[in-house]
Every structure is written in C-alpha cells, then in structure tokens.
Amino acid sequence: MSLILREYRRVYSGLNGNVRLMLLYYSLIALGSGISGVLLNLYLLKAGLDEAFLGTLTSVQYTVMALAVLPMGLAADRVRKHLLVKAGFWILNAGMTGVLLTTDPRALIVAYCLQGLGWAIAAASEYPYLSENTQASERTHVFSMVAVLYAIMPSIGTLTGGYLPAIAGGILGVQGDSSPAFRGALSIGVLASWLAGLGVVRLTDSPKDEAGHNGPHVLSLKVSRPAVVLGLAMNAGFVGLGAAMFVPYMNVILDSKFALETHVIGWIMTAQNMVLALGTLVVPRLSERKGPAMTVVLLQGLSVPALLIMAFTSRLLLFVAAFIWRGCLMNMAVPLLDTFSMGVVRSEERGVVNATLGLARNITWAIGGKVGGNLLRDKMFASPMLLASACYAVGILALFVMRNWTLTRTGEARIEEGRHDPG
C-alpha cells in the first residue's frame, strides 16, 4: 500500500495548477453531495411529497441532462472548456439552492431542471478538460484520485449528515426529525457545494499543445472508433437504467424497509465510501494486468450477485454487506471507464464522446428513476434490484462484445490500453 501511495504522490507532484484546482473543486462538491445523499429525499418526504414524486423529480432531472448533454458535448469541442466548467458550476448550485427555498412541486421541478442542465454541462466538459491538462500516463491515476475524493469526501458528508438534523433542530428549536430541521441540515451541504467555487473560478485555459485546438473546428458526431463508443454507450445506458431504479433511493429503502435512524443510514453510506476509497487505490494496478475494458467487465460482473442478495434477503447485515459490495465494485470501474473512453478516441472527439455516453446514461436514468420511484411507492423493494441485475448483465455483455469485436477487426492492441494518441 505504501508503494501505491508513493506512486500517487509522484503523479500528483507533476500535475498542473488546473488539475489541482479541479481536485479541490471535486473535494468540496463531493462533501456537499454526501450530505445531500443522506438527507435530500428524506427531507422531501417529510415536506409532504411521496416516493412517486421523487421518481418524477429524478426523471425530470435526467431528461434535461439527456436533452442538454449532447449539445454541450459538441460545444465542449469548440469552446474553452474551463468556461463551460464554470457555467455548469453556477447553474448546478442555483438549482441546489432552489430546493431549499420552496417545497412547491412546480418550483421543485424547475430547480431539478437547473440541476440537470448544470450536470449536463459538467458531464460534457469536466473530464475532457482534465484530459487536456494531463498526459496519457497520468490519466488513470488522476481519474482514480477523483474517484477516491468521491469516496472519502462523501463519507465525511454522510457521516456528519446523519447527525445534522438533530443539531439543526436544536438550533432552530424544532424536532430533529421535522422538515425545518432537515432543511437546515441540507443548507450545510449546499454551502459546501458553493465553496467548491474556490477551485472553479481560478481555472484557466488548457495548455495549447494538449488542448486539441490546433486542428479545424468541425462540428461533427463522427468518431474514429464507433464500435467501441457504441459498446461504451450501451454499457452506460443499461447500467444506468438499472442503477436509477434504486441508487437514488437507497436512503428511502433503508428507512422504509428496515426502519433505520438517519444517523445509522449515514454510517452505512460512510462504510461503503471508505471501502470504495481503498478499492479505488488499486484500480491502476488492476488496469495494468487486464486492461481497462476487461477490468470494467470483471468488476461490473461481480456486482450482479450483490444485487440478487439485496433483492431477496430480509437480514439487515447481509443487505448492507451486499450494498457495500455492489457500490464498491461498480464505482471502482468508473475511473477505468473514464480513462478508456477519453483515451480510445482522438483529443478533438472527447467532448462529443463524453456527451454521447452522458446522453445514453441520462435517458435511461430518467426512465429508471421514474420506474424505481413508483415501485418504492408500492413498497416493492425487491423489484428494482431484480430488474437492475438484468440491465447490468446486458450492459456488461455489450461492452465485452463490442470491445472484442473491435480488437478482432482492427488488431489494434493499443485499444486495450485505452490510448489513441499522446494527447
């Protein structure tokens, strides 16, 4: 482990200022997300809304993301990406703040639309921007650093978030399980997200020799490796469809199925994030042995049994163990997918490829989120996991088949390394 940490320190010491500012941004935005992940849905339920409306909000958010992410991806290949990153930050946080200001259903839909637009801009611009500011040899480590931050910082958020309603209730003079107490607690998470601007506002242009701006600016949806991109898009779509049925509602499931206290839910989510942080550190080593695409297939495939356990068990400890198992393996695959998708195409194609994957993911999240909300409203706790396991299997198979078909057809060994060019 010490050797791995030294390797990360070596890579970090060579990163430019833009990448370090993005890591600061991810740290604070992830902290806010951790707090919101524990509290947001429970707050909306306490405000008088039901699980079906939570599904509607999820569907609306991801529908907006699906509609916006491809145009934003095309823009990201033509506009300075740091400007898009900044725009996404302001719009996203405006939507998050709106949730605190009202419980009117129509106003909440508008707030979630803003969040969807902000996330779409972020999805289309942030990772291409990171890719422009890193060398090919650094990217797996950098994307793994981001994944670790999205494990550790939400751990702090979920751990503290479980206790914040009681603290906020004491300060406000209301019950700790009341809607005002939860709103006060959520405001801490939103504040952390706004503080992430300390990193975003200082971003500058990418280095010219790595930014991919020397070629002609042609607005095009064509990519150099369409079969691989198709496999990645099918994987993102089907995995997203399955995940959307239960991932946004895990706090609701733990609350409704097992009647857990909010702080206990926070501890469970913290445990998952800490295990994920440790697992993500070894991702570059796994990638070196199997290649990023095959490592993703293995990690995602091993998560399917966990979904089946979550569907059928009524034992809390077994459910929690499977929840941690699934979350760790699926999220360990994320930096490898990012590295592979950004490295397998030319630098000028990264924005549109990232947007295409976002489009596939967001359309299916919009559908799956609505389906999952309706199932949970009817207390059908097993159905989302069963449907998700089938969706996962299709997505994993699609990535495996399309990756192998491309290797057989082109004979390009470098595709397995996830590298198309030095940029």
C-alpha positions as CSV (number, residue, x, y, z in Angstrom):
1,M,0.0,0.0,0.0
2,S,2.9,2.4,0.8
3,L,4.2,1.8,-2.7
4,I,0.9,2.7,-4.2
5,L,0.6,5.9,-2.2
6,R,4.1,6.9,-3.2
7,E,3.1,6.4,-6.8
8,Y,0.1,8.7,-6.4
9,R,2.2,11.3,-4.7
10,R,4.7,11.2,-7.6
11,V,1.8,11.7,-10.1
12,Y,0.2,14.5,-8.0
13,S,3.5,16.4,-7.8
14,G,3.7,16.6,-11.6
15,L,0.1,17.8,-12.1
16,N,-0.5,21.4,-13.3
17,G,-2.5,24.0,-11.5
18,N,-5.7,23.4,-13.3
19,V,-5.9,19.7,-12.3
20,R,-5.1,20.6,-8.7
21,L,-7.9,23.2,-8.7
22,M,-10.3,20.6,-10.1
23,L,-9.4,18.2,-7.3
24,L,-10.2,21.0,-4.8
25,Y,-13.5,21.5,-6.6
26,Y,-14.3,17.8,-6.5
27,S,-13.5,17.6,-2.8
28,L,-16.0,20.2,-1.8
29,I,-18.7,19.3,-4.3
30,A,-18.4,15.7,-3.1
31,L,-18.7,16.8,0.5
32,G,-21.9,18.6,-0.2
33,S,-23.2,15.6,-2.3
34,G,-22.6,13.3,0.7
35,I,-24.7,15.4,3.0
36,S,-27.5,15.7,0.4
37,G,-27.3,12.0,-0.4
38,V,-28.4,11.2,3.2
39,L,-30.9,13.9,3.7
40,L,-32.5,15.2,0.5
41,N,-35.1,12.5,-0.3
42,L,-36.0,12.2,3.4
43,Y,-36.5,15.9,3.6
44,L,-38.8,15.9,0.6
45,L,-40.8,13.1,2.1
46,K,-41.1,14.9,5.4
47,A,-42.2,18.0,3.4
48,G,-45.3,16.0,2.3
49,L,-44.2,14.6,-1.0
50,D,-44.3,10.9,-1.9
51,E,-41.9,8.4,-3.5
52,A,-43.7,8.7,-6.8
53,F,-42.9,12.4,-6.9
54,L,-39.3,11.7,-6.0
55,G,-39.3,9.5,-9.1
56,T,-40.7,12.4,-11.1
57,L,-38.0,14.7,-9.9
58,T,-35.3,12.2,-10.8
59,S,-36.9,11.6,-14.2
60,V,-37.1,15.4,-14.9
61,Q,-33.5,16.0,-13.9
62,Y,-32.1,13.3,-16.1
63,T,-34.4,14.1,-19.0
64,V,-33.0,17.6,-19.0
65,M,-29.5,16.2,-18.8
66,A,-30.2,13.9,-21.7
67,L,-31.5,16.8,-23.8
68,A,-28.6,19.1,-23.0
69,V,-25.6,16.8,-22.7
70,L,-25.0,16.2,-26.5
71,P,-25.2,19.9,-27.5
72,M,-22.9,20.7,-24.6
73,G,-20.5,18.0,-25.7
74,L,-20.4,19.5,-29.2
75,A,-19.8,22.9,-27.6
76,A,-17.1,21.5,-25.5
77,D,-15.0,20.6,-28.6
78,R,-15.3,24.2,-29.8
79,V,-15.5,26.4,-26.7
80,R,-12.8,26.8,-24.0
81,K,-13.7,24.1,-21.6
82,H,-12.9,26.0,-18.4
83,L,-15.7,28.4,-19.3
84,L,-18.1,25.6,-19.5
85,V,-16.9,24.1,-16.2
86,K,-17.6,27.4,-14.6
87,A,-21.0,27.8,-16.2
88,G,-22.0,24.3,-15.1
89,F,-21.0,25.1,-11.5
90,W,-23.2,28.2,-11.3
91,I,-26.2,26.7,-12.8
92,L,-26.0,23.5,-10.8
93,N,-25.6,25.3,-7.5
94,A,-28.5,27.6,-8.3
95,G,-30.7,24.5,-8.7
96,M,-29.5,23.0,-5.5
97,T,-30.2,26.3,-3.6
98,G,-33.7,26.4,-5.1
99,V,-34.6,23.1,-3.4
100,L,-34.0,24.8,0.0
101,L,-36.3,27.8,-0.8
102,T,-39.5,26.0,-1.6
103,T,-41.5,22.8,-1.4
104,D,-43.9,23.8,-4.2
105,P,-43.9,20.9,-6.7
106,R,-43.7,23.1,-9.8
107,A,-40.8,25.1,-8.3
108,L,-39.0,22.0,-7.3
109,I,-39.3,20.7,-10.9
110,V,-37.7,24.0,-12.1
111,A,-34.9,23.6,-9.5
112,Y,-34.3,20.0,-10.7
113,C,-34.2,21.2,-14.3
114,L,-31.5,23.6,-13.4
115,Q,-29.6,20.8,-11.7
116,G,-30.0,18.7,-14.8
117,L,-28.6,21.4,-17.0
118,G,-25.7,22.1,-14.7
119,W,-24.8,18.4,-14.5
120,A,-25.1,18.1,-18.3
121,I,-22.6,20.9,-18.8
122,A,-20.3,19.4,-16.2
123,A,-20.5,15.9,-17.8
124,A,-19.6,17.3,-21.2
125,S,-16.7,19.5,-20.1
126,E,-15.0,18.4,-16.9
127,Y,-13.4,15.1,-17.8
128,P,-12.3,16.3,-21.3
129,Y,-10.9,19.4,-19.5
130,L,-9.0,17.1,-17.2
131,S,-7.8,15.0,-20.1
132,E,-6.4,18.2,-21.8
133,N,-4.5,19.0,-18.7
134,T,-2.9,15.6,-18.2
135,Q,-0.6,13.2,-20.0
136,A,-1.9,9.8,-21.1
137,S,0.4,8.2,-18.4
138,E,-1.2,10.3,-15.7
139,R,-4.9,9.9,-16.5
140,T,-5.8,6.6,-14.8
141,H,-4.2,8.0,-11.6
142,V,-6.0,11.3,-11.9
143,F,-9.4,9.8,-12.6
144,S,-8.7,7.4,-9.7
145,M,-7.9,10.4,-7.4
146,V,-11.2,11.9,-8.4
147,A,-12.9,8.6,-7.6
148,V,-11.2,8.4,-4.2
149,L,-12.3,12.0,-3.4
150,Y,-15.8,11.0,-4.4
151,A,-15.5,8.2,-1.8
152,I,-13.7,9.9,1.1
153,M,-15.4,13.3,1.0
154,P,-19.0,11.9,0.7
155,S,-18.0,9.7,3.6
156,I,-17.5,12.8,5.8
157,G,-20.7,14.2,4.4
158,T,-22.8,11.1,5.0
159,L,-21.3,10.6,8.5
160,T,-22.0,14.1,9.6
161,G,-25.1,14.5,7.6
162,G,-26.9,11.8,9.6
163,Y,-26.5,13.9,12.8
164,L,-27.1,17.3,11.3
165,P,-30.9,17.3,11.5
166,A,-30.8,16.8,15.3
167,I,-28.2,19.6,15.6
168,A,-30.2,21.9,13.3
169,G,-33.3,21.1,15.2
170,G,-31.7,22.1,18.4
171,I,-30.5,25.4,17.0
172,L,-33.9,26.2,15.4
173,G,-35.9,25.0,18.4
174,V,-37.8,22.3,16.4
175,Q,-37.9,18.5,16.5
176,G,-34.8,16.9,14.9
177,D,-37.0,14.7,12.6
178,S,-39.0,17.7,11.3
179,S,-38.9,19.2,7.9
180,P,-37.4,22.5,9.1
181,A,-34.6,20.6,10.8
182,F,-33.8,18.7,7.7
183,R,-33.8,21.8,5.6
184,G,-31.4,23.5,8.0
185,A,-29.1,20.4,7.8
186,L,-29.3,20.4,4.0
187,S,-28.2,24.0,3.9
188,I,-24.8,22.9,5.1
189,G,-24.4,20.6,2.1
190,V,-25.4,23.4,-0.3
191,L,-22.9,25.7,1.4
192,A,-20.1,23.2,0.9
193,S,-21.1,23.0,-2.8
194,W,-20.9,26.8,-3.2
195,L,-17.4,26.7,-1.5
196,A,-16.3,24.4,-4.3
197,G,-16.2,27.6,-6.4
198,L,-12.9,28.4,-4.7
199,G,-11.4,25.9,-7.2
200,V,-13.6,26.6,-10.2
201,V,-13.3,30.3,-10.5
202,R,-9.5,30.1,-10.8
203,L,-9.4,27.7,-13.7
204,T,-7.5,28.8,-16.8
205,D,-7.1,27.6,-20.4
206,S,-5.6,24.2,-21.0
207,P,-2.0,24.0,-22.3
208,K,-2.2,24.8,-26.0
209,D,-0.1,21.8,-27.0
210,E,-2.6,19.4,-25.4
211,A,-5.9,21.2,-25.9
212,G,-6.6,19.9,-29.4
213,H,-7.4,23.4,-30.7
214,N,-4.7,23.3,-33.5
215,G,-7.0,21.3,-35.9
216,P,-10.0,22.6,-37.7
217,H,-13.1,23.2,-35.6
218,V,-15.6,20.9,-37.4
219,L,-18.9,20.3,-35.7
220,S,-19.3,16.5,-36.1
221,L,-20.8,13.5,-34.4
222,K,-18.3,11.1,-36.2
223,V,-15.7,9.3,-34.1
224,S,-12.7,7.3,-35.0
225,R,-13.8,4.1,-33.2
226,P,-17.6,3.9,-33.4
227,A,-17.9,0.3,-32.3
228,V,-16.1,0.9,-29.1
229,V,-18.1,4.0,-28.4
230,L,-21.3,2.1,-29.1
231,G,-20.3,-0.6,-26.6
232,L,-19.5,2.1,-24.0
233,A,-22.8,3.8,-24.7
234,M,-24.8,0.6,-24.3
235,N,-22.9,-0.2,-21.1
236,A,-23.6,3.3,-19.7
237,G,-27.3,3.1,-20.8
238,F,-28.2,-0.3,-19.5
239,V,-26.2,0.0,-16.3
240,G,-27.7,3.5,-15.8
241,L,-31.2,2.1,-16.3
242,G,-30.7,-0.5,-13.6
243,A,-28.9,1.8,-11.2
244,A,-31.6,4.5,-11.5
245,M,-34.2,2.2,-10.1
246,F,-32.6,2.0,-6.6
247,V,-29.4,4.0,-6.2
248,P,-31.1,7.5,-5.8
249,Y,-33.5,6.0,-3.2
250,M,-31.1,3.9,-1.0
251,N,-31.8,6.2,2.0
252,V,-35.5,5.7,1.4
253,I,-35.2,1.9,1.2
254,L,-33.1,1.7,4.3
255,D,-35.6,4.0,6.1
256,S,-38.8,2.2,4.9
257,K,-37.7,-1.4,4.7
258,F,-35.5,-1.6,7.8
259,A,-36.8,1.5,9.8
260,L,-33.3,2.8,10.4
261,E,-32.5,6.1,12.0
262,T,-31.0,8.8,9.8
263,H,-27.6,8.7,11.5
264,V,-27.4,4.9,11.0
265,I,-28.1,5.4,7.3
266,G,-25.2,7.9,7.3
267,W,-22.9,5.3,8.9
268,I,-23.8,2.7,6.3
269,M,-23.1,5.1,3.4
270,T,-19.9,6.1,5.0
271,A,-18.8,2.5,5.3
272,Q,-19.4,2.0,1.6
273,N,-17.5,5.1,0.7
274,M,-14.5,4.1,2.8
275,V,-14.3,0.6,1.3
276,L,-14.6,2.2,-2.1
277,A,-11.7,4.6,-1.4
278,L,-9.4,1.7,-0.5
279,G,-10.5,-0.3,-3.5
280,T,-10.0,2.6,-5.9
281,L,-6.4,3.0,-5.0
282,V,-5.6,-0.4,-6.6
283,V,-7.5,0.4,-9.8
284,P,-4.4,1.4,-11.8
285,R,-2.7,-1.9,-10.9
286,L,-5.7,-3.9,-11.9
287,S,-5.8,-2.0,-15.2
288,E,-2.2,-2.8,-15.9
289,R,-2.9,-6.5,-15.7
290,K,-6.2,-6.9,-17.6
291,G,-6.5,-3.6,-19.4
292,P,-9.2,-1.0,-18.5
293,A,-12.1,-2.5,-20.6
294,M,-11.7,-6.1,-19.3
295,T,-11.2,-4.9,-15.7
296,V,-14.5,-3.0,-16.0
297,V,-16.3,-6.1,-17.3
298,L,-15.0,-8.1,-14.4
299,L,-15.8,-5.5,-11.7
300,Q,-19.3,-4.9,-13.0
301,G,-20.0,-8.6,-13.5
302,L,-19.0,-9.4,-9.9
303,S,-21.5,-6.8,-8.7
304,V,-24.6,-8.6,-10.1
305,P,-24.7,-11.3,-7.3
306,A,-24.8,-8.5,-4.8
307,L,-27.9,-7.1,-6.4
308,L,-29.6,-10.5,-6.2
309,I,-28.7,-10.7,-2.5
310,M,-30.2,-7.2,-1.9
311,A,-33.4,-8.3,-3.7
312,F,-34.0,-11.5,-1.7
313,T,-32.6,-11.0,1.8
314,S,-34.5,-9.7,4.8
315,R,-31.5,-9.6,7.0
316,L,-30.1,-6.1,7.5
317,L,-26.4,-7.1,7.9
318,L,-26.5,-9.2,4.7
319,F,-28.3,-6.4,2.8
320,V,-25.8,-3.8,4.0
321,A,-22.8,-6.1,3.1
322,A,-24.2,-6.6,-0.4
323,F,-24.9,-2.9,-0.7
324,I,-21.3,-2.1,0.1
325,W,-20.0,-4.8,-2.2
326,R,-22.1,-3.6,-5.2
327,G,-21.3,0.0,-4.7
328,C,-17.6,-0.6,-4.3
329,L,-17.2,-2.7,-7.4
330,M,-19.3,-0.5,-9.6
331,N,-17.6,2.7,-8.6
332,M,-14.2,1.2,-8.8
333,A,-15.0,0.7,-12.5
334,V,-15.7,4.4,-13.1
335,P,-12.2,5.8,-13.4
336,L,-11.3,2.9,-15.8
337,L,-14.3,3.8,-17.9
338,D,-13.3,7.4,-17.9
339,T,-9.7,6.6,-18.8
340,F,-10.7,4.2,-21.5
341,S,-13.4,6.4,-23.1
342,M,-11.1,9.5,-23.1
343,G,-8.1,7.7,-24.4
344,V,-9.6,5.5,-27.0
345,V,-10.5,8.4,-29.3
346,R,-8.8,11.5,-30.6
347,S,-8.5,14.5,-28.4
348,E,-10.9,16.6,-30.6
349,E,-13.5,13.8,-30.2
350,R,-13.5,13.6,-26.4
351,G,-16.3,16.2,-25.8
352,V,-18.8,14.5,-28.1
353,V,-17.9,11.0,-26.9
354,N,-18.3,12.1,-23.3
355,A,-21.6,13.7,-24.2
356,T,-22.8,10.6,-26.1
357,L,-22.1,8.4,-23.1
358,G,-23.9,11.0,-20.9
359,L,-26.8,11.0,-23.3
360,A,-27.2,7.2,-23.0
361,R,-26.8,7.3,-19.3
362,N,-29.2,10.2,-18.7
363,I,-32.0,8.9,-20.9
364,T,-32.1,5.6,-19.1
365,W,-31.7,7.3,-15.6
366,A,-34.8,9.4,-16.5
367,I,-36.7,6.2,-17.2
368,G,-35.3,4.1,-14.4
369,G,-35.7,6.8,-11.8
370,K,-39.4,7.1,-12.5
371,V,-39.9,3.3,-12.5
372,G,-38.0,3.0,-9.3
373,G,-40.0,5.7,-7.5
374,N,-43.3,4.1,-8.5
375,L,-42.1,0.6,-7.3
376,L,-41.0,2.0,-3.9
377,R,-44.3,3.9,-3.5
378,D,-45.9,0.5,-3.7
379,K,-43.3,-1.0,-1.2
380,M,-41.9,-3.3,-3.9
381,F,-38.4,-3.3,-2.5
382,A,-37.1,-6.4,-4.4
383,S,-38.2,-5.5,-7.9
384,P,-35.7,-2.6,-8.5
385,M,-32.8,-4.9,-7.7
386,L,-34.0,-7.8,-9.8
387,L,-34.6,-5.5,-12.8
388,A,-31.3,-3.8,-12.3
389,S,-29.4,-7.2,-12.3
390,A,-30.8,-7.9,-15.8
391,C,-29.9,-4.5,-17.0
392,Y,-26.4,-4.8,-15.7
393,A,-25.9,-8.1,-17.5
394,V,-26.9,-6.6,-20.8
395,G,-24.7,-3.6,-20.4
396,I,-21.7,-5.7,-19.4
397,L,-22.2,-8.1,-22.3
398,A,-22.4,-5.1,-24.7
399,L,-19.1,-3.7,-23.6
400,F,-17.4,-7.1,-23.7
401,V,-18.7,-8.0,-27.2
402,M,-18.0,-4.6,-28.9
403,R,-14.6,-4.3,-27.4
404,N,-13.6,-7.8,-28.6
405,W,-15.2,-7.3,-32.0
406,T,-13.1,-4.2,-32.5
407,L,-9.9,-6.0,-31.4
408,T,-10.6,-8.8,-33.8
409,R,-11.5,-6.5,-36.7
410,T,-8.6,-4.0,-36.3
411,G,-6.0,-6.0,-34.5
412,E,-5.1,-2.8,-32.5
413,A,-3.5,-3.9,-29.2
414,R,-3.3,-0.3,-28.1
415,I,-7.1,-0.1,-27.8
416,E,-6.9,-2.3,-24.7
417,E,-4.6,0.3,-23.1
418,G,-7.2,3.0,-23.7
419,R,-4.8,5.2,-25.7
420,H,-5.4,6.7,-29.1
421,D,-2.8,9.4,-29.1
422,P,-0.5,11.2,-26.7
423,G,-3.0,13.9,-26.0
